[in-house]
Amino acid sequence: MCIKSKKIKKALNLLLFIGISLSLFLYSSHFEVYEGGRDNYAHYFISKYSWLYPKLFLDHWGKPIFTLLTSPFAQWGIKGIVLFNILIGVFTLFVLNELLKELRIKAQYLALIFLLFSPIYFVLLMSAMTEVLAAFLLTFSLLLLVKKRYSLAAIVFSSLVLVRTETYIFYPLIIIYFLLLGKYLEIFLIFLFPVVYSFIGYFVYNDLFWLITHNPYAGASDVYGSGSPFHFLLKSPEIFGWPLLVFSLIGLMVTFYQLVSNKITERETKYIFVLIHFFWLALFTAHSVAYWMGNKSSLGLIRVLVPVLPLAAASGMIGLNFIDSSVFEISFFKRKFSRYLIFFFIIVVAQVIQPWIQLPIPYKFNESDKVLISALNWIKGEEYFKKKIFYFDVFVPFYLNLNPYDTSRIREGIINKKYPERDTKIGDVIVYDTRYAPIEGGLQLEVFMKNPFFQLINYFSPIVEEKTLNERAYEVYIFLRIDKSKEQSERVLDSIKAAKYLNAFSIPIPESMLIQGNSEFVDICNLELNQKARIDEKNILHISFDFTQFSGDLSNVGLCMSFEKQDSIIAFFSVPIDHFLERNSFDQFIRSIDANRLKIFIWNMDKKYISLRVENISAFLAKKVY
């Protein structure tokens, strides 16, 4: 009977594993982009093409163990790696369940809910990132320690640093653990995989210490900067979800009390509890300090804490069991039905909904993604697709379905920053985006715009302006390498930009104005929008003018646009007037505005004296395309 019961239990676990995995994989089809952004495509390329270029198995940034395990899945596309992460992430749920059983922590099934529906863990399951595998390896190594399979635990642990580099901070803790148990051989085994890969890499890099000297993050702090030391703490709801966050904090306090008061008497169990809590606290603290100090190339990405989320879920279960043994001593909660209501409807449901509350899932293409896709679709439909393409955004070869390592067909970046024409040949195409090209690519737009060997052939921008990390508007420029340009790219750009505005309806407005005085409002336009304007088909109100002279303080002076119907304001927009000191045009996004009158005016909020002379005033309603 016992054997039959075990078989039934295994069958149910298998069905549960398949059911959860299949559900997640089906749900992943609703994601247009994945958590981790462009890094997903970089990991995918390394894994997919490692079979063609074996050196990629030793790519430090790609993480050698991750590349090794995901390379078979990557042959079926990026969805293959998504499937790998789902399978390994769901399997981690069952490993965690087994770990909690071994530690005699009750109601283990709730830990599965806590972990699976931790917002950042949930979305990373549907990605091509490395953190989920790291979570599995760390949890599995702890389970092996609890089962007293020390050597195997040490070997599994040794692979962890080749999946997530920052997990090296766990080494002092695990070394102390083995020292206290007198397991000296295992101290050497925790270095097994790094040592093996160091020797293998020696024959490729001619450097036995390549795992250290080829650190891909060295110097990246200049790019990524730093932030508040409380950044991760403030982001905790997005990492854990509120229920797990509350119970894990309770679990931390309960465990600390039990340790200092010797409530946990069995020595090895005590050490395991210390490891569980110190591991996830150490990583949380390390990333917080690194982001604050700005010396470890941290962008403050919350996904970096996923490797320790299973351990946080274990802490949560300790906290939950404490509440169980305390609160449920009240007579009302001793009734089974009341207990069921409390656990299921409040705790489980509250945790399950966390991913959708904390994160905007499923992730969709943003405006800048759509702009780049429009640019790439244009290239695919032209003869330029047959040319060699230079790019800076890794999404380019992914969307074009090109091998990024085939440099005869496509190449990332340009080595010669000062004279890019020396790195390119006549007929080559450059896909320049203002997000990655100036930062990772190290090339400013002017290098191409003012270079006679490059001709601008097309330009794409969002309908609504989006800023990049360098605070520049996101745009995509397509350049063609030529012998020598006969036409300036600036003129071509103006022509292309004008063509992006379709069905323009010109607004009658003075071509020049002199604004003097301290009046609060100065009217520029009061236009009745008739059928000819067809505002329902427009998405942009474009305004441009040039300052020829100005004096006075322009702060709190704005250019205002008011769409009205029957003397009621339907939509109101404003832009600081000093915006036009830097750029002579402005696009206001409009959509679904049911109005019959447009007013444009200057609002001098402080009624202070100003003097403005503006020339070349132009305004129109249009449908703008990418």
N, C-alpha and C positions, 0 to 999 in steps of 0.2 A: 504493500500500500504506500509506503514511504517512497519507493522507487518510482511508482506511478505518479505520485504527487509531484516529484521533482521533474519528471518528464513534462507534465502538464505545465508546470511553472516555467520551464525553459521554452516550451512552445509559445506560451503567452508572452514571455519576454521578447521572443523573436518576432512575433506578430506586432507587438508594440513598437519594437525597433523599426520594422519595415513601415508600419503605419505613420510614425512620426517623420521618418526620413522621406517617405514619398510625399507626405503633406507639405513638408518644407521645400522639397524640390519643385513641386507644382507651384507653390506660392512664389518661389524665386523667379518664375517666368514673368511676374508682374514688375520686376526691377529692371529699369533701363540702365542704371548705373549701380555700382556696388559701394558699400562702405570701404573706405580706403582709397577711393578715387582712382587716379591714374596708376597707382602702385599695383592695382589688380592686373592691368595689362602688362606691366613690366614683369611681374612674377609669372604670368601666363606665357610670355615669350620665352623666358629663361627655361621654364619647364618643358615647353613644347619643342623647342629647338635644341635642347640638350642632347637629343639623340643624333642630331646632325653635327653639332659642335660640342663634343664631350667636355671641352674646357668649361662649359657653362655649369657642369656639375660642381665646379669649384668656385662658382661666382659667389663672392662674400656677401654682396648685397642681396642676392637671391635666396640665401640661406641653404647651404648644401644638403642638409637632411630633408628639408621641405622639397627642394628640387628633385631629389632622388625618389621620394615617395609619390610626388604628384605627377612626375613626368609621364607615366602610362595614362593617367586620366586626361592630361593636357592634350593628348593626341586627338581627342574628340572635341577640342575647342575649350573656350574658357568655362563653359558649362560643366565640362568634365572636372575641373578643379573645384567648382562650386559643389558638385556632387561629392567629391572627396571630403571637403570640409563639413558638409552635412553629415556624412556617414561617420566621420571621426568625432564630430561634435556631439552627435546623438549617442555614440558609443561611450563618450565621456560621462554622459548622464548615468549610465549603468555602472561604470567604474566608480563614480562617486557614490552611488547607492550601495555598492559592495563595501566601499571604504567605511561608510557610516555604520553599516551592519557590524563590521569588524570592531568598530569603536563603541558598539552598543548604544548608538544614538537613535532614539525612537523616531517613528514617522518619517522614514527616509524618503518616501515618495514625494513629500513636499519639497525636499531639496532639489529634486528633478525639476519641479515647477519653478522654484526660485532661480535655478541656473538657466534653464531653457528660455525663460521669459525675462531674464536680465536684458534690458534693452540693447546694449551694445553687443552682448553675446549672441542674441537672437539675429541681429542683422549681419554679424560677421560670419555666421554659419552660411549665409548666402553671399559669399565673396570668394576671392582667390588669394586671401591674405594668410599670413603665417601664424597668427595668434591662437587660432583654435587648436592647431596641432600642438602648440606649446602647452596649452591648457590640458590636453590629454596626457602628454608625456609627464608633466608635473604631478597630475593626479594619480596616474598609473604607478609612478615611482613611489609615491606615498603608500599606495595600497600594497605594493610589494614589500615595503618596509614593515607595515603592520603584520603582514603574513610571514615576516621573518625571512624573506628571500632577499637577503641583503646584497649579494653579489649582482643578481639580476637587476635589482633596484638601482644600484650604483651605475650599471651599464646604461640603463634607460635614462637615468638622470644625466649622464655624460653627453647624450645627444641633444639635450635641451638648449645648450648654448649655441648650437649650430642651427637652431630654428629661431630663437630670439636672443640676440647678442647680450642684451641687458640682464639676462638671467644669471650672468656670472656673479652677480651680487649675492646669490644664494649659496655660493661655494663655502664661505666661512661657516655658515650655519650647519650645512650638511657635514662638513669636516669635523666640527665640534661634536655633532651627533654620533658619528662613527668612532671618534676618540673616546667618548663617554661609554660606548658599548664595547670598546676594545676590538673593533672591526678594522684593523689596519690595512688589510688587503683592499678593502672597499674604498679606502681613501685614494689609492692609486687608480682604481677602476673608474672613479668619477671623472677622470681625465682621459679615458680610453678613446672616445670618438675624436676629441680635439687633437690628441696625439697622432692617431691614425691619419686623420685628414691633413695634419701638418706635414707628415712624411709624404703622402700622396701629392700634396700641393708643391712640395719641394721640387719635384721633377717637372712642374709646369712653370712655377714662378722663380725657381732657383733661390728660394728663400724658405728656410725651415720655419720661420716665425711669421709667415704670410698672414695668418689669422689676426695678428696684431698689427703688422706693418701695412697691410692692405685694408685697414679699417675704412670703409666707404663713407663714414660719417665725419671723418677728421676735417675740421675747418668749416663744417656746415653751419656752425652757430652764426657766422656772418650773414647767412641767408635767412635763417629761421628766427633768430632773435630770442626773446624771453617774455615772461609774463608774471602774473601774480603767483605767490607761493600757495595761495588758496584756490588756484584754478581747478584742480582735480576735486577738491572738496566741494566746491560750488557746483561742479558737474556731476556729483555723486548720483543724483536721481536718474540721470541719463545712463550711468554706468550700471548701477545695481537695480534701479526701480525702488520706489519708496518702501514697500513691505520688506524686501531683503535688506535694504539699507538700515531700517530700524532694528530688525531682528539680529543682523550681524553685529551692530554696535552693542546690543544687549549681550550677545554671545561673547564678544570680546571682554566685556566687563565681568561676566560670569566666570569665564575661563581664567582671567587674571586673579579673581578672588579665589577660585579653587586651587590655583597653583601656589599662591602665597600662603594659603591656609592648609596646604597639604591634604585637600579633599580627594585629590587623585593620588592614590597610594602606589599603584603599579608603575614602576620606573619607566619602562619603555613606552607605555601609554602616555605618561606625562611628557616624555620627549616628543612624541608625535603631535600632541596637542600644541606644544610650543612651536614646532615646525609649521603646522598648519596656519597658525595665527601670525607668526613672525614672517613667514614667506609673503603673505599678501600685504601685511603692513609695510614690510621692507620695500616691496616694489612700488606701492602707493607713495611712500615717502621719497624714494629715490627719484621717481619721475617728477614729483612736485618740486624737489630741490633742483633737479636738472633744468626744468622749465624756468624756474625762478632765476637760477644762475646764468642760464643761457649758454652753457658750455657743453651741451650734449645733443645739439641739433634737434631740440624738441620743439614741435609745433603745438604742444599741448593736446595731442590727439588722445582721446579717451580710450581708443581701442587698445592701446598698449597695456591696459590693465586686464585684458581678457584672460591672459594665462593664469591669473590667480583667482578668477571669479568662482571656480569650483570650490576653492578653499574658503572664500567669503560665504558661499552657500552653506558650507559645513558650519561656519560660525553662526550663520543665521539659524540653522537647526538647533544649535546649542541654546541660542536665545529663545527660540520658539518652545523648546522643551522646558526651559525655565519658566516661561509664562504658563505653560501647560500645567506644570506641577504646582504653581503658586495660585494663579487665578482660578483654575478649575477645581480647587478645593472648596470653592463656594458651592453651596448645595444646588443652586440653579444649574450650574454648568456640569454637575455630575450626571445629569440626565443625558443619555446618548444622543437623542435627537437635537437637543440644544447644542451639544458639543459639535455635532456634524454641521449645523448651520454656521457656527462660529468659524470652524476651520475652512469649510468649503467656500461658502458664499463671501466671506469677508477677506480671508487671506489668499486663497487660491485665485479667485476672480480678480482681486485687486492686483496681484502680481501678473496674471495673464495679460491684462490690458495695458501694462506698462510700456511695452515697445511702441504701441500706437499713440500713447499719450505723450511720451517723451521725445519721440523721433518722427520726422515726416515720412513715414514709410507707406507704401513702397517707393523707393527713390526713383525719380524721373530725371530726364535730361533738363538741365537748367538753360537759361537763355544763351549763355556762352557756348554750351555744348551744341545747341541747335545752330548757332552761327557757324561753328567749325564743321558741323555735318553738312550744312548748306554749301560751304566752300569745297568740301571734299566731293560732294555730289556733282558740283560744277566741274571739278577736275576729272572725275570719272567719265563725264559726258563729253570731254574734249580730247583733242589729240595729245594734250599735255600729260595725260595719264601714262602714255608710253615713254615719256621722258624720265630721266633720273630725278628723283624727288628728295629734296633736303627738308627736314622737319625738326621741330623742337618739342612738340607735344606727342607723347607716345601713343595717343589715341589715333594719330594719323595712319601709321602702318596697320593698326588693328582694324580700323574701319575700312581701309583700302584692301585688307586681306593680303598684305605683303610681308615677306620675311624681312624683319628689320636688320638681320645680320648679313643679308645679301647686299653688300655695299655697291654692287654694280647696278642695282635697281633703286635702292633707297638708302638714305644715310641720315643719322641723327647728328644735328649740329654742324658747325663749321669751325675748323681749327684756327684758321687765320682770321682773327677778329678785326684787324685793321684793314686788310686787303682781301675780303672774301672772294673776289674774282679769281684769286690765285688758287683757291681750293675747289673751284667750280669750272665747268666747261660750258661752251655755248650750247644752249638748248635745255640746260638744267632748270628745274623748277624749284623755287623756295617757298615753302608754306610758313610764313612768319606770323606768329601770334604774339600778342602783347603780354601774355601771362608768363609763358615759359622762356621765350626767346631772350628777353632782357636779363632774366635772372639766371636760370640754369644754363642758357645758351651764351650768356655774356655778350650779346649783340644788341645794340640800340637800333631803333628803326631808322635813324638818320643815315646809318652806314649803308643802307640799301636805297633809301629815298634820294639821296644826293650822290649816288654812285652811278656814273654814266654807263657802267657795264651791266646794270640791272634795270629792267623795265617793269613797272607796275602793270599787271594785266587784269587784275580784279581785286576787289575789296569787299569785305563783309563785316557787318557790325550788328549788335543787338538792336531790336526795336526800341527797347528801354536800356539806357546806358548802365553797364555793370562795371564795377571797379575790380582790379586785380590786386594781388598782394603788394605790388609797388604803387598802388593808388592811381594807376593809369587806366583809362577806359579800355575795356576788352575789345579788340579788333583783330581781324585776320587779313593779312596782305598776301597776295600771290604775286611773286616776282618771277620774271624770266631772265635767265642769264643770256646776254646778247653780246655782239661784238662791240657796239657802242651805241648809246641811246641818242636818237634824234629829237626825242620829245621828253620834257621834264616830267618826272613821276608825280610832282605836285599838281600839275595841270591835269594829268590823267586822273588823279585821285578826285579832284573837284568834279570832273565829268562823271566819274563812276558814282560818287556820292549823290549827285543830282538825279541820276537814273534810278536810285533806290526809292524815290518818292513818286508813287503812282497816283494818277487821277487827282492831281493837285488843284485845289480851289484857292485862288489868290484872294487875300483879304485886302480890301482897299484901306490904305494906311499912308500917312505922310512919309515922303522919302527922307526927310530930315526934320529935326526938331531942336529947339533951344528951350531948355527947362530951367527956369530961374525962380528963386523965391523959397518960401517956407510953407507952401500949401501942402496939406496932408495928401490930397489926391490930385493927380494930373491925368486926364483922360487921353488915351492914344487912339482907341477904337471903340465904337459902339455899333455893332453890326447885327442886322437881322439875318438869321440863317434860314434862307428859303430852300425850296426843293432843289435848287441848283447846287447848293453846297453839299447835299447828300452826306451829312455828318455821320449817319449810321454806317457808312462804308469806310469811314476814316479811322485811323488809330493814332495819328500824330498831329499836334499843332506845332509848326515850326516857326520860330522867330529868330531873326538875325539883324544885327546892326553894328556899326563901328562907333566907338567913342573917338571924337576928334579933340575934345577938351572936356575937362571936368575939374571942379574944385569943391571943397567941403568934405565932411565926413559922410561916407556912403553906407556906413553900418546902419542897419535897420531901415534901409531903403530897398524896396522890392518891386519887381515887375510882376504884376498880378494878372491872372486870367480867370474870368468868371463866366461860366455857362449857365444861362438862366432860361426859365420858362414861366411866362405869366408873372413876372416880377419876383419869382422864387429862385433862389440859387440852387441849381442842380449839382454843380461841381465847381470847386474853387481850387486854383493852383497858384503857387508863387515861387519865384526864384530870386535870390539876392542879386541886386543890380550889379554888384562888383564881379559876378560870374562873367559878365561880358567884357571885363578888363583882360581876362585870360583867354577866353574863347568868344568869338563873335556870333555864335549861334547857340540855340537851345531847342531841344525837342521835348515837348510835354506829351507823355503817353495818355491817350484818351480812348475809352472804349465804352460802348453801350450808353452813350449820353443822349438822353431825349431832351434836347434843348432847342429853342428857336431864337436865341440871342447870345452873342459873344461880346464880352467887354474886356478890353485890355487897357490897363492903366498903371501908373506909377503910384506906389503907396509910400509916402514919407511918414513913417510911424511916429517919429519924434518931433515932427513939424519944424525941423531945423533948416537953416538956409543951405541950399545946394545950387550948383550951377552945372548943367550938363548940356553938351552939344553932341547930338548923335546924327550920323549920316548912314545912307544906304540901308534904311529900314525896310525890312521885308517880312511878310508873314503869310503863311498859307496852311490850309488843312490838307492832309494827304494820307494815303495808305502806304506806310513804309514797309519794305521787305528787307530780308537779311542781305 
